Amino acid sequence: MGDSFRIQRVETLIREELGMMIVSGIIKDPRISNFISVSDVKISRDIKYAKVYISGFESNKSLDKSVEALNHACGFIQVKLSKKLKTRNTPKLTFFADHSIKQGIEMIKKIEDLNS
């Protein structure tokens, strides 16, 4: 029970810190859109690896470019996170595009069109 709480705490902290880095422009890469957000973080049980899911309201191509840029800046991001996390090791981050928000909006539009 204590392990799962610890993992959830680290996931939440990573989600919050990455969100702040994106919004505040700490990660300076023109490919990273300001309209993206961290939708989910999944950490391995040993806290060595983290899968970070990025979502946004923009095109799939733009979101994929942002994810590619974040994966390119992994080392820089991990150094920044290591100063905030109170863990022995900073998890190795891997970023993935999460298209579920855009797909959900498209589904709502289709349902609204059917109802009209």
N, C-alpha and C positions, 0 to 999 in steps of 0.2 A: 504494500500500500504506500509506503514512504517513497519507494522508487518512482511510482507512477506520478505522485504529486510533484516530485522533484523534476521529472521530465516535463510535465505540464508547465511548471513554473519557468523552466528554461525556454520552452517553446514560446510561451507568451512574451518573455523578455526579448527573445530574438525578433519576434513579430513586431513588437513595439519599437525596438531600436532600429530595425531595418526600415520601418515606415518613416521614422524621423529622418534617417539618412537620405531617403528618397525625396521627401517633402522639402527638407532644408537645403538640398543640393550639395550635400557633402560628397556624394559620388558624382564627380564631374565628368560625365560622358554625354555627348549630345544625342546619343542613340537612346538614352533612358528618358522616357516620357514622365512628366510630372503627374500624369493622369493614371498611373498604375498604383497598385497597392498590394500588400502582402496578404493573400487570402488565407494561407494556411502554412504551418511549419510542422513537419514530422521528424522527430529525432529518434535515432536508434537507441536501444536500451543502454548501451555503454556510453552514450553521449559523444560518440566520435564522428558521427555523420548526421547531417540534417538536410532534408529535402524541403526546399522553400518554394511555395506555389505563388505565382504572381498573376494578378488579374487586372483587368481594366476595361474601360468602355470604348476602347479604340479598335481599329482593325486588327485582325489576326497578325498581319504582317508587321505592324508597328509594335504589337505586344511581343512578338517573337524577337524583334530587334532589341527590345529592352531587356528581354531575358538573356539574349546572347551577350549583351554588354555587361549585365550583372555577373554572368558566369566568367567573363573576362576579368572582372574586377574582384573576383573572389578573395584573393590574397589580401588586398587592401581592406575589404569589408571585414574579413576575419580578424585582422589586426585591430580595427576599430571596435569590433564586438568583444574581443578578448579583454579590453579595458573595462567593459561593463559587466561581463559575466563573472560570476564568482565560482567558476569551475576550474578544475585542474587543467583541462584541455578545452580548447575552443573547437566546436564541431566543424568538420569540413563541409562547407556549404555547396549544394548543387541546386540551381534554380530551374524551375519548370514553368511553362505557360499554363495558366488555368483559364480556359475559355468558357467556363460554366456560367459566369455572370452574363456575358454577351449572349450565350445560347438561351439563357433564361429570359432575357429581355425580348429576344426574337420570338420565343414561344408565347410570351404574354401578348405581343403584337398580333400573332397569328390567331390566338384565342379571341382577342378583341375584334379582329376582322371578321371572324366567324359569327360573333354575336351581333355585329351590325348589319 
